[in-house]
Amino acid sequence: MIEIGYIALTLVVAVLLIWAFASGQQKMGTSNSLTNRRTLSVALGISLWLIYAAILGFSGFLQDFSLPPRVALFLIIPMFVFTGVVLYRNRESKMLEAIPLSWPIYFQSFRILVELLLWRSWKIGVVPYHVTFEGFNFDVFVGISAVLMGLAVFQFKWLGQRSLLIWNYLGLFILGTVVATFMTIVFFPAIWGESSSPMSPEFGSFPFVYVAGFLMPTAVFVHIFSLLQLRKRV
């Protein structure tokens, strides 16, 4: 059942990204035909990436946790390069103004579900407790604070929009610590007092690969997108 959770969350996040892109195009005044073509291209790109990650997951290739790190080389780094190139090339795009500032903030609440899935994965022996909120993964607080910050800034006006700059940077920092925790528990378990990695090779299979191969990079993408928005509009 946990596998269904990962697949469902991945699909929901993908659909939300596609929907947000289409909505942004419409708010920009793009014609319906051009919006449809561009949205189809985005949907196709995301679909191909998810299929690629799934193939790697089913192949067993990523279940080898020896160095060099295959997950990083074949999933994380390509996604980070894509994020950097796309956002840099579109840093002056009208899309940054078309999409409401609140959308990327509330969007990050999906990380609550990611952390709940990781917690459940620990319970069934797929991941060690270190990478859950019962260990050293504090990303769940970013997901919870996404809702709180959205309400405080946009609903109740308790905080100014500039506070979102700090929040985004903090979210990226916490995400970085999570990645570091995953990497060290897999490749340098001695740091955690373990003689060998307690991470199950199953975490390198489908659909667990979507954590590193899609959900985490998406969180980074949305944080940077929000920062670019704030740079232009706050």
N, C-alpha and C positions, 0 to 999 in steps of 0.2 A: 504493500500500500504506500510505503514511503516513496517509491519510485513514481507513482502516480502524482504525488504532491510536487515533486521536482518538475515533472513534465508539465503539469498544469500551471505552475507558477511561471515557468519559462515561457509558455505560450501566452499567458496573460500579459506578461511584461512586453513581449514582442508585439502583441496586438496594440497595447497602449502606445508604444513607440510609433508604430505605423499610423495610428489614429491621430496622435499629436502632430506628426508631420503633415498629414492631410489637412488637419484643422489649421495649422500654421499657414499652409499654402493658400487656403481659402481666405484667411484673414488678411493675407498680403494682397488679395485681389487677383490671384492667378486664375486663369480661365479653368473651367471645369475639365476640359479635355486635357490640358497640360497638367493640372493637379492629378488627374487620374493616371496619366503616364508616369509622372514622377513618383507617385505613391506606389504604383505597381513595381517600379524599379527598386524602391526601398524595401518593399515587401519581399521581392525576389532575392535581393541581397541578403536580408536577414534569414530568409528560408534556406538559402544555399549554405550560409555559415552554420546554421543549426544542423543541417544535414551532414556537413563536413565534420562537426564536432561529434555527432552521433556515430558516424562511421569510425572515427578514431576510438570512441568509447566502446563500440562493439568489437573492434579488432583486437583489443587487449594490449595494444601498443603502449597506451598510457599507464598501464598497470605496473610497468617496470619503473620503480622509483630510484633507480641508480642515476648517477650523474653522467652526462649533463641532464638537467631537468627537462623531461619531454613535455610536460604540461605547459611549462613556461615558454619553451621554444616554439611549440606548435599551436598553442591556444592564447596564452596571456600576452606575449610580446606582439604577435600579429594584431590582436585587438587593440593594444595600446598604440601601436603605430597607426592603425586605421583611425582611432580616436584623435590622435594628434594631427594627422594630415587633414581630416575632414573639418575639424573645428578651426584649425589655423586658416584653411582656405576659405572658410565661411565666417571668419571673425567679424566681418562687417556686414554680414547678411541681414536682410530685412526680417528674416525669420526670428532673429533675436528680439526684435521689437513686436513681432506679431504674436508670439506665444506669451501668455500672461506669466508674470514673474512667479506667481504662486504654483504653477503647474510643476516645475522641476522640484520644488520643495516638497509638496505633498507626494509626488511620485516616489521619493526616497523611502516612504513608509513601507514599500515592498520588502525592505530589508528585515522587517520584523518577521515576516514569513520565512525568509531565508534562514534566519537564526533559529526559528522554531523547527524547521526541517533538519538543520544541523544537529540540534539538540536531540531530536528523535533518532537521527542517524547514529549518534553516540549510544543511545539506549539499545540499539540493535547491533552495535559493535562495528559499524562502518568507519567511524572517526573516533579519535580519543577525546576525552573531556576537555583537553587543553584548547581546542578550537571551537568550543561552545561558550555560551554566556555563563556556564558554571565553572569555566576555566579562565581563559585569558582573551576571550573574544568579546569586546564591548560594543560591537557594531549594532547590537539590538537597540542600544540607547540612541544611536543616530536615527534609526527607523522610528522610534517613539518620539524623539524630539522633532522629527520632520512634521508630524501632525501638530505638536505643540507650537512650534515656530510658525507654522502656517496660520494657526489660529491667532497667535499673539501679534503677528505682523499684519496679516491681511484682514482678519475678521474683527478683532478687538482693538487694533491699533495701539497695543501696549508697547510695542517695540518698533523702532524705525527700520526701514528696509536695509540700511547699511549693516545692521546686525547680521544679516544673512551672509555677508562676506565672511565674517568670522566663523559662522556656522558651517559654511561650505568648506573652508580651509580645515576646520576641526574634523569634519566628516571625512575629508581626504586623508588626514593624518591618522585617524582611527582605522580607516580602511587599510592604510599602509601597515599598521601594526598587526592587523589580522593576516595580511599576506605574509608578513615576516614570521608570524606564528606558524602558519601552515608550512612555509618553506623550511623552517628550522626543525619542526617536529618530524618532518619527512627525511630531510637530508643530514641534519645535525642533532639527532635525538639526545646526544650526551648533554647538550645545553639544558635539557629538561630532566636530566637524571635518568634517562632511559638508555639501556644498552643497545636497543634496536628500535626502529620506528614503530610506534603503536598504531600508525595509520594503516588501515586495511587496504590492500591493493584494489578492493572493490570500488574505492572512491575514484579510481581512474577509469571506471567503466560507465556506460550509459545507464541512467541519465545524470549521474553525479558529476560528470564532466562539465555540465552546464553551470555549475557554481563558479569555477575558474574560467570557463570558456565563454560565458555570456552574462551571467547575473552580476558578478563582481565588476567586469569591465563596463557594463551598463551603468552601474552606480558611479563609476569614475567619469564616464562620458557626461552624465546628467549633472554632476557637480561642476565640471568645467563649463558646460553649457550655461549653467546658472551664473557662474562667475563672469562669463562674457556678457550675459544679459545685464548684470548689475554694473559692470564697467561702463556700459553705454547709457544706462537709464537711472542710475542712482547718483 
